[in-house]
Amino acid sequence: MLPLLFSIGTINFYSLGLFLAIGFFLSAFFIWRRLKELGIDEEKVIDLIILAALVGLVFARIFFIIQNISLLGVNPTRWLLISKYPGLSFWGAVGGIFLAVYWFSLRQNLDFWQLADEFVYGMMPFLILSQIGAFFDGTGFGKPTTMPWGIYVAGSLLKRQPLPLVMAVGFFVLWLFLLRIERHWRTWDWYKTKTHGLMAIGFGFLAMLINFLVAIWRDNLLYWYWLEISLSLILAGLLLGIIYLRSGRRQVGKIREKKRKSR
């Protein structure tokens, strides 16, 4: 692992911070370009990017505090001092970003699902690079393993599951898949309504499946271990159900049933 890249005097440059910064600027550029192509005013796009980043950061910290309340305690000082008590929740950040997008869509009278679809594509570099940064930082590794892909982490005498690397590869494959189907999903016969949101909901469904597999290997406290596994499956099932409801197949089935009964 390489958590510290180099130092200039008393200033340290960390690998996680570098990858987060690169990922943020790449994703900000992709989101700016995609939303600008939709005809949204450039200043509003920049405002949305900044808002999403800030809300995502706040929610990432809040979720981390909730997950680690037994370690941080009910102590606002520890909650706020990120440099002294570091830690952010990956999924908390993702949830905060989409919450900001939803609020912005309401304020600007825009289609939330269309914005969410564009954000999914734009966010992928940040999601991938944040996991690569966590890998080099040595954080987020899973249970001890004897498998060939196990990696030694500082402070551990046993090889551990390289979960950040698994997540990075999983998100990269997911990104390629979404880019491949971006121009074709409107032609799918089973998706009758052709409404926006399929990419965002589909991303959530596949991401929860990836997280389910990773959660099995995660070295969490017993309570959060089973809770994360259960929530990943529950959310994946809910998102799959939402895709079905938004596809219009249910309405088509009802129409066919009415025609059959009227005969």
Buried (B, 14 or more C-beta within 10 A) or exposed (E): BEBEEEEEEEEEEBBBBBBBEBBBEBBBEBBBEBBEEEEBEEEBBBBBBEBBBEBBBBBBBBBBBEBBEEEBEEEEEBBEEBEEBEBBBBBBBBBBBBBBBBBBBEEEEBEBBBBBBBBBBBBBBBBBBBBBBBBBBBBBBBBBBEEEEBBEBEEEEEBBBBBBBBBBBBBBEBBEEBEEEEEEBEEEEEBBBEBBBBBBBBBBBBBBBBBBBBBBBBBBEEEBBEBBBEBBBEBBEBBBEBBEEBBBBEEEEEEEEEEEEEE
